[in-house]
Amino acid sequence: QVQLVESGGGLVQTGGSLRLSCTASRSINSINAMGWYRQAPGKQRELVATMTNGGWPNYASSVKGRFTISRDNAKNTVYLQMNSLKPEDTAVYYCSVTWTVVSGPYWGQGTQVTVAS
């Protein structure tokens, strides 16, 4: 069973930065896709950033220019660098990694990000 462990969330002031990490229990060298999603209280989970293997990253319009998705294969880790944070970025953030279409996406446990105004 693959596990994804997230870290890096916390409380930050408006305009601050955080970097979320998502470490997998197996190699991510040959993943099909990776992504970050978030869910604010009372709202549906929404896409923040995704990237397929060999493709360009895709960002929600609300985070474009502020967030960056990346990966470090040597560390089996996917990152989300978040800059210029706003109160509306407050949510639980989840990472998602897909190794094969058949297996479907695996999800992290979520990490809370709170941006104070």
Contacts in CASP RR format, 6 or more apart in sequence:
PFRMAT RR
TARGET T0000
AUTHOR 0000-0000-0000
METHOD contacts of the structure
MODEL  1
QVQLVESGGGLVQTGGSLRLSCTASRSINSINAMGWYRQAPGKQRELVAT
MTNGGWPNYASSVKGRFTISRDNAKNTVYLQMNSLKPEDTAVYYCSVTWT
VVSGPYWGQGTQVTVAS
2 24 0 8 1.000
2 25 0 8 1.000
2 26 0 8 1.000
2 97 0 8 1.000
2 99 0 8 1.000
2 106 0 8 1.000
3 24 0 8 1.000
3 25 0 8 1.000
3 106 0 8 1.000
3 108 0 8 1.000
4 22 0 8 1.000
4 23 0 8 1.000
4 24 0 8 1.000
4 25 0 8 1.000
4 95 0 8 1.000
4 96 0 8 1.000
4 97 0 8 1.000
4 106 0 8 1.000
4 107 0 8 1.000
4 108 0 8 1.000
4 109 0 8 1.000
5 22 0 8 1.000
5 23 0 8 1.000
5 25 0 8 1.000
5 108 0 8 1.000
5 109 0 8 1.000
6 20 0 8 1.000
6 21 0 8 1.000
6 22 0 8 1.000
6 93 0 8 1.000
6 94 0 8 1.000
6 95 0 8 1.000
6 108 0 8 1.000
6 109 0 8 1.000
6 110 0 8 1.000
6 111 0 8 1.000
7 20 0 8 1.000
7 21 0 8 1.000
7 23 0 8 1.000
7 111 0 8 1.000
8 18 0 8 1.000
8 19 0 8 1.000
8 20 0 8 1.000
8 21 0 8 1.000
8 111 0 8 1.000
9 18 0 8 1.000
9 20 0 8 1.000
9 93 0 8 1.000
9 111 0 8 1.000
9 112 0 8 1.000
9 113 0 8 1.000
10 18 0 8 1.000
10 111 0 8 1.000
10 112 0 8 1.000
10 113 0 8 1.000
10 114 0 8 1.000
11 114 0 8 1.000
11 115 0 8 1.000
11 116 0 8 1.000
12 18 0 8 1.000
12 85 0 8 1.000
12 113 0 8 1.000
12 114 0 8 1.000
12 115 0 8 1.000
12 116 0 8 1.000
13 115 0 8 1.000
13 116 0 8 1.000
14 85 0 8 1.000
14 86 0 8 1.000
14 87 0 8 1.000
14 115 0 8 1.000
14 116 0 8 1.000
14 117 0 8 1.000
15 83 0 8 1.000
15 84 0 8 1.000
15 85 0 8 1.000
15 86 0 8 1.000
15 115 0 8 1.000
16 83 0 8 1.000
16 84 0 8 1.000
16 85 0 8 1.000
16 115 0 8 1.000
17 81 0 8 1.000
17 82 0 8 1.000
17 83 0 8 1.000
17 84 0 8 1.000
17 85 0 8 1.000
18 82 0 8 1.000
18 85 0 8 1.000
18 113 0 8 1.000
19 79 0 8 1.000
19 80 0 8 1.000
19 81 0 8 1.000
19 82 0 8 1.000
20 36 0 8 1.000
20 79 0 8 1.000
20 80 0 8 1.000
20 82 0 8 1.000
20 93 0 8 1.000
20 95 0 8 1.000
20 111 0 8 1.000
20 113 0 8 1.000
21 77 0 8 1.000
21 78 0 8 1.000
21 79 0 8 1.000
22 34 0 8 1.000
22 36 0 8 1.000
22 77 0 8 1.000
22 78 0 8 1.000
22 79 0 8 1.000
22 80 0 8 1.000
22 95 0 8 1.000
22 97 0 8 1.000
22 108 0 8 1.000
23 75 0 8 1.000
23 76 0 8 1.000
23 77 0 8 1.000
24 76 0 8 1.000
24 77 0 8 1.000
24 78 0 8 1.000
24 97 0 8 1.000
24 106 0 8 1.000
25 76 0 8 1.000
26 76 0 8 1.000
26 99 0 8 1.000
27 73 0 8 1.000
27 76 0 8 1.000
28 34 0 8 1.000
28 71 0 8 1.000
28 73 0 8 1.000
28 76 0 8 1.000
28 77 0 8 1.000
28 78 0 8 1.000
28 97 0 8 1.000
29 73 0 8 1.000
30 53 0 8 1.000
30 99 0 8 1.000
31 53 0 8 1.000
31 97 0 8 1.000
31 98 0 8 1.000
31 99 0 8 1.000
32 52 0 8 1.000
32 53 0 8 1.000
32 98 0 8 1.000
32 99 0 8 1.000
32 100 0 8 1.000
32 101 0 8 1.000
33 50 0 8 1.000
33 51 0 8 1.000
33 52 0 8 1.000
33 53 0 8 1.000
33 96 0 8 1.000
33 97 0 8 1.000
33 98 0 8 1.000
33 105 0 8 1.000
34 50 0 8 1.000
34 51 0 8 1.000
34 69 0 8 1.000
34 71 0 8 1.000
34 78 0 8 1.000
34 95 0 8 1.000
34 96 0 8 1.000
34 97 0 8 1.000
34 98 0 8 1.000
35 47 0 8 1.000
35 48 0 8 1.000
35 49 0 8 1.000
35 50 0 8 1.000
35 51 0 8 1.000
35 69 0 8 1.000
35 78 0 8 1.000
35 95 0 8 1.000
35 96 0 8 1.000
35 97 0 8 1.000
36 48 0 8 1.000
36 49 0 8 1.000
36 50 0 8 1.000
36 67 0 8 1.000
36 69 0 8 1.000
36 78 0 8 1.000
36 80 0 8 1.000
36 93 0 8 1.000
36 94 0 8 1.000
36 95 0 8 1.000
36 96 0 8 1.000
37 45 0 8 1.000
37 46 0 8 1.000
37 47 0 8 1.000
37 48 0 8 1.000
37 93 0 8 1.000
37 94 0 8 1.000
37 95 0 8 1.000
37 96 0 8 1.000
38 45 0 8 1.000
38 46 0 8 1.000
38 48 0 8 1.000
38 89 0 8 1.000
38 91 0 8 1.000
38 92 0 8 1.000
38 93 0 8 1.000
38 94 0 8 1.000
38 113 0 8 1.000
39 45 0 8 1.000
39 46 0 8 1.000
39 91 0 8 1.000
39 92 0 8 1.000
39 94 0 8 1.000
40 90 0 8 1.000
40 91 0 8 1.000
40 92 0 8 1.000
43 91 0 8 1.000
45 94 0 8 1.000
46 60 0 8 1.000
47 58 0 8 1.000
47 60 0 8 1.000
48 59 0 8 1.000
48 60 0 8 1.000
48 63 0 8 1.000
48 67 0 8 1.000
48 80 0 8 1.000
48 93 0 8 1.000
49 57 0 8 1.000
49 58 0 8 1.000
49 59 0 8 1.000
49 60 0 8 1.000
49 63 0 8 1.000
49 67 0 8 1.000
49 68 0 8 1.000
49 69 0 8 1.000
49 80 0 8 1.000
50 57 0 8 1.000
50 58 0 8 1.000
50 69 0 8 1.000
50 96 0 8 1.000
51 57 0 8 1.000
51 58 0 8 1.000
51 69 0 8 1.000
51 71 0 8 1.000
57 68 0 8 1.000
57 69 0 8 1.000
59 65 0 8 1.000
59 67 0 8 1.000
59 69 0 8 1.000
62 88 0 8 1.000
63 82 0 8 1.000
63 89 0 8 1.000
66 82 0 8 1.000
66 83 0 8 1.000
66 84 0 8 1.000
66 85 0 8 1.000
67 80 0 8 1.000
67 81 0 8 1.000
67 82 0 8 1.000
67 83 0 8 1.000
68 79 0 8 1.000
68 80 0 8 1.000
68 81 0 8 1.000
69 78 0 8 1.000
69 79 0 8 1.000
69 80 0 8 1.000
69 81 0 8 1.000
70 78 0 8 1.000
70 79 0 8 1.000
70 81 0 8 1.000
71 77 0 8 1.000
71 78 0 8 1.000
71 79 0 8 1.000
72 79 0 8 1.000
78 95 0 8 1.000
78 97 0 8 1.000
80 93 0 8 1.000
80 95 0 8 1.000
82 89 0 8 1.000
82 113 0 8 1.000
85 113 0 8 1.000
85 115 0 8 1.000
86 115 0 8 1.000
87 115 0 8 1.000
87 116 0 8 1.000
87 117 0 8 1.000
88 115 0 8 1.000
89 113 0 8 1.000
89 115 0 8 1.000
90 113 0 8 1.000
90 114 0 8 1.000
90 115 0 8 1.000
91 112 0 8 1.000
91 113 0 8 1.000
92 110 0 8 1.000
92 111 0 8 1.000
92 112 0 8 1.000
92 113 0 8 1.000
93 110 0 8 1.000
93 111 0 8 1.000
93 112 0 8 1.000
93 113 0 8 1.000
94 107 0 8 1.000
94 108 0 8 1.000
94 109 0 8 1.000
94 110 0 8 1.000
95 107 0 8 1.000
95 108 0 8 1.000
95 110 0 8 1.000
96 105 0 8 1.000
96 106 0 8 1.000
96 107 0 8 1.000
96 108 0 8 1.000
97 105 0 8 1.000
97 106 0 8 1.000
98 104 0 8 1.000
98 105 0 8 1.000
98 106 0 8 1.000
99 106 0 8 1.000
END
